[in-house]
Amino acid sequence: MSAQVVTFKVGRIVVRVGPPALATFDAHRQRHFYQREAGGQLFAHVRDDDWEIIAATGPRSRDRRGRFSFQPHRPSEQEEIFRHHEQGLDYVGDWHTHPEDVPTPSSDDLSSIDRMVRQSNHHLPGFLLLIVGRKPFPGGLWASFHSVGGSRSDANELTLLTDSDPTSF
């Protein structure tokens, strides 16, 4: 059985999004007009400039979700951070869906992740923002990195890899 992995580079950081996270994104893609936005957090093994996203959480029952909006339940997110940290994973950013084929971030999306980077207590150089659209990966995925210093790097080449051995990821 083959597994799919999306890879991209933002600045010096190489990011790999593994099959479990991609499956979460795909399960909540807004394929129909009545589906509401969904989202959650990204957890990864971080080794310097090599980030391997192992898990994507959400959506949660206490999140506020609309056709064109998503507001996470912050106390639930903090619990997820503690639980994943105990498993050796770092919180590395957020993801959510958009009801468009090729997603682009709104000004609210950008200000929210920038605020998160500034207000969080963390050791990372910044956080990722992933937005899931309706098109298949990688075309239906937006990725950007938001640094502690306030700059933004958009991933311009997302690549979908198929690995014949899913355990090698």
Backbone as a ProteinNet text record, in pm:
[ID]
protein_1_A
[PRIMARY]
MSAQVVTFKVGRIVVRVGPPALATFDAHRQRHFYQREAGGQLFAHVRDDDWEIIAATGPRSRDRRGRFSFQPHRPSEQEEIFRHHEQGLDYVGDWHTHPEDVPTPSSDDLSSIDRMVRQSNHHLPGFLLLIVGRKPFPGGLWASFHSVGGSRSDANELTLLTDSDPTSF
[TERTIARY]
84.5	0	89.1	51.5	133.5	73.8	161.2	120.2	163.9	86.1	119.6	175.4	273	336.5	346.8	311.4	331.4	456.2	545.3	666.3	669.7	728.4	749.7	859	907.8	1012.5	964.3	986.2	956.6	1082.9	1148.2	1277.8	1374.1	1439.8	1534.6	1466.5	1340.6	1272.2	1209.4	1242	1180.3	1070.4	949	833.2	780.3	753.6	687.4	557.1	448.5	316.8	281.8	274.2	253.9	111.2	93.9	-37.6	-146.8	-120.5	-230.4	-283.7	-194.1	-238.2	-313.7	-262.8	-331.6	-470.8	-483	-613.1	-711.6	-662.8	-748	-794.4	-702.3	-740.1	-845.3	-820.2	-909.2	-1048.2	-1056.3	-1186.4	-1273.4	-1212.9	-1289.7	-1293.5	-1245	-1248.7	-1393.5	-1414.9	-1550.6	-1594.4	-1636.2	-1673.1	-1814.3	-1901.1	-2041.1	-2077.1	-2176.3	-2212	-2255.3	-2304.9	-2355.8	-2248	-2126.9	-2021.7	-1958.3	-1930.6	-1871.3	-1719.5	-1651.9	-1506.7	-1469.7	-1356.2	-1301.8	-1155.7	-1098.4	-958.3	-904.8	-778.6	-713.3	-568.2	-491	-350.2	-260.6	-135.3	-34.4	73.4	109.4	211.9	318.5	444.6	554.9	673.6	756.4	891.9	974.6	1039.6	1120.6	1267.1	1342.4	1486.8	1553.7	1586.1	1644.3	1552.5	1598.5	1520	1443.8	1422.5	1347.5	1226.3	1106.9	983.3	898.8	865.1	784.6	650.2	545.8	413.7	354.6	334.9	286.5	135.6	81.7	-60.9	-123	-248.3	-332.1	-459	-486.9	-603.8	-723.8	-839.8	-960.1	-1040	-1156.9	-1218.5	-1272.4	-1295.9	-1346.5	-1492.6	-1565.6	-1709.3	-1735.9	-1641.6	-1663.2	-1611.4	-1557.4	-1517.1	-1641.8	-1626.3	-1736.1	-1707.4	-1799.9	-1776.6	-1890.6	-1855.8	-1952.5	-1906.1	-1985.7	-1949.7	-1818.6	-1798.9	-1680.3	-1602.6	-1613.7	-1542.6	-1513.1	-1406.7	-1367.6	-1301.9	-1354.5	-1295.9	-1274.6	-1148.9	-1120.6	-1152	-1177.8	-1196.9	-1058.3	-1010.1	-871.6	-837	-924.6	-887.7	-865.6	-945	-925.1	-792.4	-756	-627.7	-511.4	-520.7	-413.2	-397.9	-509.6	-504.9	-435.5	-465	-400.1	-249.5	-208.3	-65.3	3.6	-54.9	4.9	13.1	-95.9	-101.2	2.3	14.4	110.3	254.8	274.5	408.8	459.2	368.7	406.4	451.2	406.3	444.5	568.4	630.4	751.4	727.2	605	572.3	559.3	603.6	590.4	469	400.3	297.7	371.7	335	406	315.5	184.6	96.8	-45.8	-122.7	-266	-302	-416	-472.4	-622.5	-680.7	-826.4	-864.7	-991.7	-1041.7	-1097.4	-1104.4	-1173.6	-1262.2	-1378	-1466	-1427.5	-1302.4	-1254	-1158.3	-1149.1	-1064.6	-918.6	-863.1	-725	-731.3	-701	-721	-616.1	-660	-570.9	-612.5	-517.5	-551.3	-623.7	-714.3	-780.3	-692.1	-723.9	-648.3	-667.2	-785.8	-808.7	-720	-704.5	-616.7	-474.2	-425.7	-287.8	-267.2	-361.6	-345.1	-357.5	-440.7	-457.3	-328	-265.3	-142.6	-27.5	-23.1	80.9	65.6	-57.8	-85.2	-44	-73.8	-38.8	112.5	188.2	334.6	386	332.4	380	339.3	219.7	166.8	200.8	247.3	277.2	415.5	428.3	557.3	613.4	714.1	768.6	913.9	980.3	1121.3	1143.9	1036.9	1048.5	1070.2	1123.2	1141.9	1011	902.2	772.1	677.7	560.6	457.8	412.5	354.4	298.3	149	100.3	-42.3	-69.6	-157.1	-197.8	-347.7	-385.9	-527.3	-560.8	-667.3	-709.1	-825.4	-806.5	-912.7	-978.5	-1056.9	-1131.4	-1051.4	-951.3	-872	-786.8	-749.9	-659.1	-523.6	-451.4	-317.2	-222.2	-125.4	-87.3	-154.3	-223.4	-283.9	-386.1	-454.1	-556	-504.3	-375.8	-317.6	-233	-263.8	-184.3	-94	31.2	123.1	206.4	218.8	304.8	365.6	479.8	551.5	552.6	522	512.5	614.3	715.5	829.3	802.9	881.9	876.6	904.2	988.3	1022.7	915.8	809.1	699.1	697.2	795.6	795.2	714.9	676.5	598.9	668.8	677.5	731.2	624.6	583	484.6	556.8	503.2	557.4	514.6	609.4	573.7	577.6	635.3	638.3	603	477.2	435.6	439.3	495.1	511.9	442.7	370.2	305.8	392.5	438.2	519.4	438.9	456.3	394.9	506.6	495.3	597.4	534.3	601.9	546.6	546.9	624.1	627.2	587.3	461.2	415.9	488.1	553.1	623.2	755.5	802.1	931.1	922.3	803.6	788.2	826.2
-117.8	0	124.2	226.7	346.8	456.8	542.2	655.9	783.5	888.7	1016.1	1110	1189.5	1288.8	1416.4	1529.6	1658.7	1720.9	1767.5	1834.9	1976.8	2066.9	2203.9	2267.6	2380.1	2452.8	2595.5	2643.9	2783.6	2840.4	2930.8	2978.3	2861.7	2840.6	2729.3	2601	2609.9	2495.7	2406.2	2276.8	2176.5	2109.7	2108.5	2053.5	1933.9	1826	1708.5	1689.1	1677.9	1654.8	1509.3	1430	1286.9	1243.8	1116.1	1061.2	1084.1	1071.2	1094.2	1238.3	1335.7	1475.5	1499.4	1447.9	1464	1399.8	1286.8	1220.4	1307.6	1373.6	1464.5	1579.8	1639.6	1749.9	1703.9	1589.9	1540.2	1508.8	1459.8	1424.8	1546.3	1664.4	1784.6	1887	1848.8	1936.5	1978.7	2105.2	2157.6	2131.4	2009.5	1969.7	2013.6	2037.9	2071.9	2205.9	2274.8	2409.4	2415.1	2306.5	2306.8	2275.2	2241.1	2206.1	2332.1	2324.7	2436.5	2421.9	2535.7	2530.8	2445.4	2380.6	2298.6	2337	2301.5	2331.9	2269	2294.8	2240.6	2282.5	2201.9	2231.7	2128.8	2169.2	2084.4	2049.4	1919.9	1872.7	1796.6	1823.2	1770.5	1729.2	1644.1	1621.4	1732.5	1812.8	1923.8	1891.2	1885.2	1862.5	1975	2082.1	2201.8	2253.5	2247.9	2299.2	2188.7	2076.4	1964.2	1937.6	1968.3	1953.3	1844.3	1743.8	1631.8	1633.9	1679.6	1689.6	1550.1	1509.5	1376.4	1375.4	1484	1485.7	1621.5	1616	1734.7	1708	1792.1	1772.8	1849.5	1822.6	1899.3	1839.4	1897.9	2000.3	1940.1	2028.8	1988.3	2029.7	1962.4	1990	2130.8	2190.9	2323.7	2437	2403.9	2506.4	2574.6	2700	2771.3	2768.9	2706.8	2683.1	2738.8	2810	2859.8	2827.1	2862.6	2836.7	2905.9	3027.6	3105.6	3149.3	3073.4	3111.8	2989.3	3003.8	2899.2	2965.6	2940.1	2990.9	2873.1	2838	2721.9	2750.8	2644.9	2653.1	2649.1	2763.7	2777.1	2686.1	2669.4	2577.1	2432.9	2388.3	2254	2246.1	2354	2355.4	2343.4	2413.4	2406.6	2264.9	2196.2	2056.4	1969.3	1994.2	1917.8	1940.8	2064.5	2096.4	2019.2	2019.4	1945.4	1796.1	1739.2	1595.3	1555.8	1635	1602.2	1626.9	1727.2	1753.6	1634.2	1571	1451.3	1337.9	1339.9	1238.2	1280.2	1391.5	1437.2	1519	1568.5	1647.9	1795.4	1881.1	2025.5	2077.1	2173.9	2248.7	2336.3	2327.4	2403.9	2494.4	2496.6	2586.8	2538	2603.8	2577.6	2542.9	2476.3	2446.6	2471.9	2503.1	2509.3	2501.5	2481.3	2467.7	2600.6	2609.7	2719	2657.2	2717.2	2664.9	2717.5	2697.6	2739.3	2632.6	2620.5	2516.8	2531.8	2649.8	2680.4	2785.8	2747.3	2839.9	2949.8	3064.1	3174.9	3228.6	3277.6	3324.9	3459.2	3475.8	3605.3	3691.2	3817.8	3904.9	3857.9	3805.3	3750.7	3628.6	3542.3	3425.6	3469.4	3567.3	3612.3	3681.8	3766.2	3835.1	3736.9	3634.4	3535.3	3456.1	3408.3	3329.4	3418.9	3541.9	3634.3	3661.9	3680	3700.9	3577.2	3459.8	3334.8	3323.1	3357.6	3350.7	3444.1	3565.6	3664.5	3630.7	3576.2	3556.7	3421.4	3328.2	3193.8	3188.2	3101.2	3074.3	2949.7	2968	2856.6	2882.7	2777.3	2785	2788.8	2788.3	2779.5	2917.7	2920.6	3049.2	3107.8	3032.6	3078.6	2961	2988.2	2885.6	2877.7	2762.5	2738.3	2768.6	2808	2819.3	2735.5	2635.8	2554.3	2573.6	2595.7	2610.6	2506.8	2432.8	2321.9	2366.8	2358.5	2390.1	2263.7	2278.2	2164.2	2079.4	2136.8	2060	1955.8	1849.8	1749.2	1811.8	1744.8	1790.2	1763.5	1845.3	1959.9	2090.8	2094.1	2218.6	2279.2	2195.9	2244.1	2271.8	2304.4	2329.4	2456.4	2549.8	2672.1	2649.3	2692.6	2681.2	2808	2857.4	2972.4	2960.1	3028.2	3029.8	3172.9	3189.6	3321.7	3328.5	3413.5	3415.1	3500.8	3473.7	3551.5	3698.4	3724.8	3861.9	3933.7	3863.8	3927.2	3906.1	3836	3814.1	3689.2	3682.2	3568.8	3512.3	3378.8	3309.3	3214.1	3231.6	3142.3	3028.1	2908.6	2793.6	2807	2806.8	2823.3	2693.3	2588.9	2459.6	2349.3	2309.5	2196.7	2073.6	1967.1	1845.3	1729.4	1651.7	1530.8	1411.8	1340.5	1222.5	1100.3	993.5	865.2	771.5	717.4	625	485.8	390.1	254.5	188.6	242.9	187.5	296.5	302.2	408.9	412.1	304.6	304.7	377.1	408.8	475.1	625.1	678.7	821.6	850.7
0	0	0	-75.6	-81.7	4.4	54.3	136.3	66.4	85.1	24.2	130.1	88.5	172.7	89.7	149.4	84.1	145.1	59.5	105.8	49.9	127.6	80.9	164.8	115.2	184.2	206.8	329.1	362.4	427.5	357	403.9	406.9	520.1	534.8	580.8	620	680.7	574.2	582.1	495.5	577.7	522.5	592.8	515.3	588.9	532.3	608.6	534.4	594.9	568	675.7	663.3	638.5	607.9	574.3	678.6	808.8	904	898.5	885.3	876.7	746	635.6	507.3	510.8	578.8	590.7	669.9	774.9	851.8	764.3	690.1	600.1	499.9	437.9	333.7	387.7	509.1	568.7	593.1	603.3	636.4	523.2	406.9	289.7	262.4	230.3	206.7	62.3	36	-99.2	-138.7	-39	-65.7	-2.2	-57.7	-13.4	132.6	186.5	323.7	428.2	385	480.5	540.3	668.7	741.1	746.1	766.6	780.6	901	890.1	997.9	1013.6	1126	1146.8	1273.1	1297.4	1415.1	1420.3	1488.2	1511.7	1444	1425.1	1361.8	1463.6	1468.8	1561.5	1483.8	1520.5	1440.3	1526.4	1464.3	1513.5	1450.2	1531.3	1481.6	1506	1396.1	1402.3	1325.3	1396	1335.4	1223.9	1098.8	986.2	912.5	977.9	921.2	1010.8	960.1	1036.8	972.7	1050.2	1002	1074.9	1005.8	1068.3	1080	1203.6	1237.2	1257	1315.3	1350.3	1321.2	1279.1	1265.7	1345.9	1443.9	1528.6	1473.1	1532.2	1501	1388	1366.1	1449.5	1579.5	1674.9	1805.7	1820.6	1906.5	1922.6	1973.6	2042.6	2099.6	2011.1	1893.8	1797.7	1743.1	1699.1	1633.3	1483	1408.4	1266.5	1182.8	1076.8	980.4	840.5	742.5	602.9	564.8	616.7	581.9	705.7	813.7	936	1022.5	1100.3	1193.9	1314.1	1433.2	1556.6	1650.7	1673.4	1759.3	1905.8	1978.4	2122.9	2186.3	2231.4	2278	2396	2498.1	2606.8	2557.5	2460.7	2404.5	2330.7	2262	2191.5	2289.8	2403.2	2500.9	2555.6	2577.8	2622.1	2517.8	2388.8	2281.8	2282	2305.2	2307.3	2419	2537.7	2649.6	2618.2	2565.3	2536.2	2430.4	2323.8	2217.9	2263.1	2346.7	2397.9	2479.5	2555.1	2631.4	2539.5	2414.4	2316.1	2236.3	2274.7	2207.9	2082.8	2064.5	1945.8	1982	1890.9	1907.8	1831.8	1891.6	1818.7	1718.3	1590	1486.8	1404.9	1435.5	1361.6	1356.2	1271.3	1258.1	1114.1	1099.6	968	973.6	859.6	847.3	699.7	675.8	538.7	487.4	355.5	287	179.6	153.2	48.4	-90.2	-128.2	-260.3	-310.8	-442.6	-500.6	-458.2	-484.6	-448.8	-338.5	-215.8	-104.1	-96.4	-46	-14.7	122.2	199.2	333.3	330.4	423.9	442.5	533.1	542.7	634	778.1	811.6	945.6	971.3	870.5	884.2	917.1	843	860.2	994.3	1033.8	1162.4	1278.4	1264.2	1370.4	1393.4	1286.1	1303.8	1350.2	1303.1	1350.1	1499.9	1544.3	1687.3	1768	1714.5	1781.9	1799.4	1697.7	1704.7	1814.6	1818.7	1916.4	2059.4	2079.7	2214.4	2276.1	2196.2	2247.7	2310.4	2408.1	2470.5	2402.1	2316.6	2238.9	2203	2155.7	2118.3	1967.1	1889.5	1743.7	1680.9	1557.2	1489.1	1436	1443.7	1396.3	1381	1322.4	1304.7	1159.8	1127.3	994.7	992.6	876.7	849.5	724.8	737.5	623.2	601.9	477.4	442.5	337	362	275.9	189.2	57.9	-37.2	-89.2	-195.7	-250.1	-348.3	-414.8	-511.8	-440.2	-510.9	-452.7	-417.5	-328.8	-291.6	-407	-429.6	-349.3	-390	-505.9	-554.4	-460.3	-383.6	-291.6	-152.9	-141.5	-10.2	-13.4	76	94.4	215.3	207.1	319.8	330.1	452.3	478.3	616.8	634	760.8	811.5	939.3	1000.8	1114.1	1096.4	1188.8	1311.7	1414.1	1537.3	1507	1408.6	1371.1	1290.8	1253.6	1181.6	1032.1	977.2	832.2	796.6	669.8	619.7	496.9	491.5	374.5	324.3	199.6	140	69.3	84.9	12.9	-132.4	-223.7	-364.3	-442.3	-387.3	-456.2	-358.9	-358.2	-277.3	-366.4	-315.3	-393.8	-324.3	-401	-349.9	-386.5	-282.8	-304	-264.7	-337.1	-301.1	-264.1	-144.5	-93.1	-88.8	-145.4	-148.6	-10.6	83	217.5	317.8	362.8	450.6	584	624.6	752.8	744.1	623.6	611.4	633.3	645	670.3	810
[MASK]
+++++++++++++++++++++++++++++++++++++++++++++++++++++++++++++++++++++++++++++++++++++++++++++++++++++++++++++++++++++++++++++++++++++++++++++++++++++++++++++++++++++++++

